[in-house]
Amino acid sequence: MSYRLGVDVGGTFTDVLLVDEDSGSTWRAKTASTPQDQAIGVLNGIGKACAEAGIGMSEIAQVLHGTTVATNAILEGKGATVGLVTTKGFRQVLQIARSYVPGGLAGWIIWPKPEPLADLENTVEVDERIATDGAVVRELDEDDVRAQLAKLEGRNIQALAVSLINSFADPAHEKRIAAIAAEVLPGVPVSLSSDVLPEMREYERTLTTVANGYVQPQVQKYVQTLSAKLGEGGVTGELAILRSDGGLQSAAASTAAPVTMLMSGPAGGVTGAVWVAEQCGYRDLITFDMGGTSTDVALVQDLSARIGRETKVGDLTVRASSVDVRTVGAGGGSIAHVPELTRALRVGPQSAGADPGPASYGKGGVEPTVTDANVVLGYLPSALAGGEITLDVEASRAAVGKVAEAMGLESPEAAAAGIVDIVNENMLGGLRLVSVQQGFDPRDFALVAFGGAGPLHANALGKLTGAWPVIVPPSPGVLCALGDATTSRRDESARTVLRRFADLTGQDLVTILRELADDAGQRLADQGTPAEDQTVLYSVDVRYHGQGFEIPVTVDAAWLDDPDGSFARLGETFDAEHSRLFSFLLDVDHELVNARATVTGPRPDVTPVHLERGDGDPKAALVTEHPIHVGGEQVTARVYDRTRLRADDVVEGPAIVTEMDSTTLVLPGHAAVVHASGSLLINPGKG
């Protein structure tokens, strides 16, 4: 038998899903994350899952991993010291940046401008120049290159980024600098902008290339350490890393281009949610992934996640394809506090994390968190993560009681209800970012809730958004790991074109796109996916001539069979998207800015769950009854064991459904119907 293993590392828990590729059987494990060395938590989880399945680690064929190593390097400011090589005259490219300042009116007064990832003293200029059409204006002075790199030699740089003006048109000078750097700075990894982002706009290209170098040593160390420890544990299968756009890449490809994995962790959850929604018969959905530290949300249309051309982590925005995930600093570990000045309750973004964690974990935490509020309200069972964590109810009441005292409330329950209401509103803001503010009505979408804390808040978020049904997948706490295990390999090639439609023929477009597909397809073939198993998705960035920014447009592959009509269809599609986003059109020529081909391998087969059909009565799964606080009053909720529920069973609220890795709350006036695939479908009213 052959086994695939999905691994997702979060801020609080590390999730593991083991899949038997022959039978589709799955085994799940959830262990505490180990921030000091994430590989330790990963190995603990893998060992636990293999023990549950009764197999040895040597039987694992593939380890598919979503990781936040690159993300954390950016957020924590713990990346490498990067040296930057630019064309003479462009040394301050990162300092000049773009003039956009985030925030509302007068935001510039208080905005602390983030420091560039490559210091000015670690930036050197070389004598060369290439024109926008690729013509060499000034040859590369190799003696000057050696002299400039020698300056960096004494700066103790750990990575080198090379970004020359117009190198997207001809990478020859950058490649020559890389060869010289291998002699002058041996052992220092080199990132070339012509490899990382071969597109126009020197600032975005330089910033993305520097970011690639900034996280590269840390990612390389982590991947190599994890690979070695997997080998020591007996795992002989391949290690693959999840990309920000939801595809997989080999470990070697991830260390060469780590900027493609800045959103690796959240992308796995979206992929898993799409797989679950498809089993339930829904194609349009909003994903809601609430973990211990943050909540990630994304919008999916027709089972395809919206892919953005930018990846944002903290204050950093780079040009790299990623699932359009928005993150809110609200999770189970978010700390509630009452500022002295305003005396108004606030929740997050500070988090208790995995260590010490919420007060209820009994690991020394004393601050009131969202998890503690749920404990006080009676929504959580006495143990989490399959018994690995036992909850201390009295510690939660003491912590939340501090909030009640600060606000003059009568009971910890009143304070806990306020904490839950506020965190729900915070998460609603994130859901509106991907729906209402993008021109979509959330009522047209299902809401897929997962993560360790998501199902507790899902019903309330359904009420706030009007998104029904709320789908709670089986083992929602490890859905990101399921996404890692059910996604496919992916690679991408891009090129700047910058030509008006009138100056191009349909055949020109076909030639460009197919060359890009061949390029990405070859790299995917080198990773073990043969050409006959590859699928190609074409897209282009289009704007009206004279505009400063463009809109990505998907190119239907069928258009390539009719080159003469391809530009007319492309223009119509762009106009429709421009009208949806901005409510106006311009009567000017269109301009093709960038072309892109994304090549994907086949999605692995994972046999879906098929539950035994029941008669609609969930009494066989009833465990006990338990008092909970909802809407300012105490009611009695029935507590069910999810593993004993059958298809078509109807769980009427108020109810709590418990399982190894998560807990689902069904509010009064709502009902959850058990789908044959194992998901709970929550809707208003009775089932």
Secondary structure by P-SEA (a helix, b strand, c coil): cbbbbbbbbcccbbbbbbbcccccbbbbbbbbbbcccaaaaaaaaaaaaaaaaccccccccbbbbbcaaaaaaaaaccccbbbbbbccccccccccccccccccccccccccccccccccccbbbbcccccccccccccccaaaaaaaaaaaccccccbbbbbcccccccaaaaaaaaaaaaaacccbbbbbcccccccccaaaaaaaaaaaaaaaaaaaaaaaaaaaaaaaacccbbbbbbccccccccaaaaaaccccccaaaaaaaaaaaaaaaaaacccbbbbbbbcccbbbbbcccccccccccccccccccccccccccccccccccbbbbbbccccccccccccccccccccccccccccccaaaaaaaacccccccccccccccaaaaaaaaaaaaaaaccccaaaaaaaaaaaaaaaaaaaaaaaccccccccccbbbbbbccccccaaaaaaaacccccccccccccaaaaaaaaccccccbbbbbbccccccccaaaaaaaaaaaaaaaaaaaaaaccccccbbbbbbbbbbcccccbbbbbbbcaaaaacccaaaaaaaaaaaaaaaaaccccccbbbbbcccbbbbbcccbbbbbbbcccccccccccccbbbbbbcccbbbbbbbbccccccccccccccbbbbcccbbbbbcccbbbbbcccbbbbbbcccc
